[in-house]
Amino acid sequence: MEQFFPSYILLFTYSTIAAVLFAAAFFFISNVSRIVVSVLLIVGAICFYLEGVPVSIAMLGFGENTNLLSLFLLIPLIGTFMSTGGYLSALKEKVQEMEQKGGRHPYRLSYMLTASMGIILNYGSMAIVKRMAEESFTAYRDKRLSLNIMRAFGFCMLWSPYFVNVGLVLVLFDLSWFDIGLYVIILAVIYLLISYFLFAQIKFPEDPVVSNKGREKGKKGSQSLAPLYMFSITLIALSFLLDFLLPVNMLTVVSLLALVFPFIWAAASRLLRYYIYDVAEQVQNSFLKIKNELAVFISAGFFGMALSYTEAGTVISGWLFQASFGSVYLLSLFIVTVAIALAQIGIHPVIIIIGIGSSLSPEKFGVSPEYMAIVLLLAWTAATQMSPFSGQVLMTSRLMNQPPTAIIRQNYKFAILSAALLTTTLYFFRLAGWI
């Protein structure tokens, strides 16, 4: 509502609620996260105090990232409806039917499923595809397949408007998705090709073949995938159409659709009562599921707003300019490298991106906002591929029952090569005058 009808009362209200949520989440997160968010909160408060910012204004910092948290809260509603409507069951039966026909590559199919479903389902797609694999594929190596799914998830992170990193950079630099869409899709395709050529190098020391040949398969052709296609295509088409037509950013459009669209579709499909029941059950568990995101994103927003009141931008810009010797290419690599390094010690990419995005002016480096936004997207994607604290690595760790360090050892060559090639490709876009 505040995005469409700006109001200080609404802004202060949800900022206060965010502060209460932060206080509640603080006691449920890990010790590492607790230290990180405490530092952000203390440093932010000191910045506000030194700059003489009134408490009533500083309080608004707690609500700075509410738009990002809306994705974590509302995107799962889409997956809930797809489950309620039987769309996921129909998809699983289709996968089983394809497996029965033979000639299908389980790793290629799992990659395609994650890369397509992940566009709108985010982290949920990883668990869903893994469960489909366990119930459908006749033979596969579990750890290799799980890491393959994680890499497919990274494909979506580079361009999907339903991902928080894409929404964040668009907000930071006041861009429309269409300003960067063509370039990030090209980079995502290159990422896909890198995944394909480096797949053979995934070799875990103990990864026996899982055989499900004796498992009973679903009934052939029992459910149609047409409703799933219609739902997904309509949702994605509306996202881009409303982003083009409305004065608000894509982040707001996606959040609004995730909240409203499944209810409308459920009513039209005569599933509203069942969907409401499933949503009520999901809401009761939502706090514990996103407690870490609550603490990190709220404190990062507070910290980012505090930085914007200081001269940190000028200082950091000067330091980065010297460190990169005035080279845009070296600056791009430096930002990506710093993001990867800080992610290793538990500093969430959102903190890095907000810190850099709030402090740096693209014009000072002679680059466009679109270029800087994509650099930060690449930095986030690379950092989460290699961080033992990132959501996708932790999810993969649970899926394959292996420590995060084992996953990172298998994935670091892929992540570094992808980061270097994609950053270099982006720089060539700039040299060609495209961005």
KALINQUI-V638125 format. One record per pair of residues at least 12 apart in sequence whose C-alpha atoms are under 7 Angstrom apart, sorted by sequence separation. I is the first residue (numbers start at 1). J is the second residue. D is the distance in Angstrom with one decimal. If there is no record, write none. Layout:
I | J | D
I | J | D
//
This chain:
114 | 126 | 6.3
339 | 352 | 6.4
239 | 253 | 6.4
114 | 129 | 6.4
239 | 254 | 6.1
113 | 129 | 6.7
388 | 404 | 5.2
388 | 405 | 6.4
110 | 129 | 6.5
159 | 181 | 6.9
386 | 408 | 5.6
126 | 149 | 6.4
353 | 376 | 6.3
159 | 184 | 5.4
158 | 184 | 6.1
159 | 185 | 6.0
386 | 412 | 6.2
386 | 415 | 6.9
158 | 188 | 5.9
385 | 415 | 6.1
106 | 137 | 6.5
349 | 380 | 5.6
155 | 188 | 5.6
382 | 415 | 5.9
106 | 140 | 6.8
349 | 383 | 6.8
114 | 149 | 6.3
118 | 153 | 6.3
155 | 191 | 6.5
99 | 136 | 6.9
111 | 148 | 6.4
115 | 152 | 5.1
119 | 156 | 5.6
155 | 192 | 6.6
382 | 419 | 5.9
99 | 137 | 6.3
107 | 145 | 5.8
111 | 149 | 5.6
114 | 152 | 5.8
115 | 153 | 6.0
118 | 156 | 6.2
110 | 149 | 6.4
114 | 153 | 6.2
92 | 132 | 5.8
96 | 136 | 4.9
115 | 155 | 6.4
339 | 379 | 5.8
343 | 383 | 5.8
95 | 136 | 6.6
107 | 148 | 6.8
111 | 152 | 5.3
115 | 156 | 6.0
119 | 160 | 5.5
122 | 163 | 6.7
339 | 380 | 6.9
378 | 419 | 6.7
79 | 121 | 6.0
120 | 162 | 5.6
336 | 378 | 6.9
340 | 382 | 6.5
16 | 59 | 7.0
19 | 62 | 5.6
119 | 162 | 6.5
317 | 360 | 5.9
332 | 375 | 6.2
336 | 379 | 4.2
340 | 383 | 4.2
344 | 387 | 5.0
346 | 389 | 5.7
15 | 59 | 6.6
18 | 62 | 5.8
335 | 379 | 6.7
339 | 383 | 5.7
343 | 387 | 5.3
344 | 388 | 6.6
15 | 60 | 5.3
18 | 63 | 5.8
76 | 121 | 6.8
75 | 121 | 6.7
313 | 359 | 3.8
340 | 386 | 6.9
15 | 62 | 5.2
312 | 359 | 6.3
313 | 360 | 5.4
12 | 60 | 6.0
15 | 63 | 3.8
14 | 63 | 6.2
304 | 354 | 5.8
308 | 358 | 6.1
300 | 351 | 5.4
304 | 355 | 5.8
307 | 358 | 7.0
308 | 359 | 6.6
307 | 359 | 7.0
304 | 358 | 6.1
144 | 202 | 6.1
144 | 203 | 6.9
143 | 204 | 7.0
143 | 207 | 6.1
371 | 435 | 6.2
142 | 207 | 6.6
370 | 435 | 6.8
141 | 207 | 5.9
141 | 208 | 5.9
368 | 435 | 6.9
141 | 209 | 4.6
142 | 210 | 6.6
140 | 209 | 5.3
141 | 210 | 5.8
139 | 209 | 6.3
140 | 210 | 5.3
139 | 210 | 5.4
140 | 211 | 6.9
139 | 211 | 4.5
138 | 211 | 5.5
139 | 212 | 6.2
176 | 249 | 6.4
177 | 250 | 6.6
138 | 212 | 4.5
176 | 250 | 6.7
137 | 212 | 6.8
138 | 213 | 5.0
167 | 250 | 6.7
167 | 251 | 5.0
161 | 250 | 6.8
333 | 423 | 6.8
332 | 423 | 6.9
162 | 254 | 6.5
71 | 164 | 6.6
68 | 164 | 6.0
329 | 427 | 6.3
68 | 168 | 6.9
96 | 217 | 6.3
96 | 218 | 6.6
97 | 220 | 5.8
93 | 218 | 5.6
90 | 223 | 5.3
90 | 224 | 6.5
91 | 225 | 6.6
90 | 225 | 6.2
87 | 228 | 5.6
78 | 258 | 6.1
74 | 255 | 6.3
77 | 258 | 6.4
81 | 262 | 6.2
75 | 258 | 5.5
71 | 255 | 5.9
74 | 258 | 5.6
78 | 262 | 6.2
70 | 255 | 6.2
74 | 259 | 5.9
172 | 357 | 6.2
84 | 274 | 6.9
180 | 370 | 6.1
84 | 275 | 6.0
179 | 370 | 6.7
81 | 275 | 6.2
173 | 369 | 6.0
80 | 278 | 6.9
80 | 279 | 7.0
173 | 373 | 6.9
77 | 279 | 6.9
169 | 373 | 5.4
202 | 410 | 6.5
166 | 377 | 6.8
165 | 377 | 6.5
158 | 377 | 6.5
158 | 381 | 6.9
157 | 381 | 6.5
194 | 418 | 6.9
154 | 381 | 6.5
191 | 418 | 6.4
65 | 297 | 6.2
65 | 298 | 5.9
63 | 298 | 6.8
187 | 422 | 6.2
62 | 298 | 5.5
65 | 301 | 5.1
62 | 299 | 6.8
64 | 301 | 4.9
64 | 302 | 6.6
62 | 301 | 6.3
61 | 301 | 6.0
62 | 302 | 5.1
61 | 302 | 4.1
150 | 392 | 6.6
61 | 305 | 5.7
3 | 248 | 6.9
150 | 396 | 6.6
147 | 396 | 6.8
146 | 396 | 6.3
146 | 399 | 6.7
146 | 400 | 6.3
143 | 400 | 5.6
37 | 295 | 6.8
41 | 299 | 5.8
44 | 302 | 6.4
48 | 306 | 5.7
51 | 309 | 6.8
142 | 400 | 6.7
37 | 296 | 6.0
40 | 299 | 6.0
44 | 303 | 4.6
47 | 306 | 5.8
51 | 310 | 6.9
40 | 300 | 6.6
47 | 307 | 6.9
41 | 302 | 6.9
29 | 291 | 6.7
37 | 299 | 5.7
41 | 303 | 6.4
44 | 306 | 5.2
28 | 291 | 7.0
29 | 292 | 5.7
40 | 303 | 5.6
25 | 291 | 5.3
25 | 294 | 6.7
26 | 295 | 6.2
25 | 295 | 5.9
22 | 294 | 6.2
22 | 295 | 5.1
22 | 298 | 6.6
18 | 298 | 6.9
36 | 347 | 6.9
32 | 346 | 6.9
//
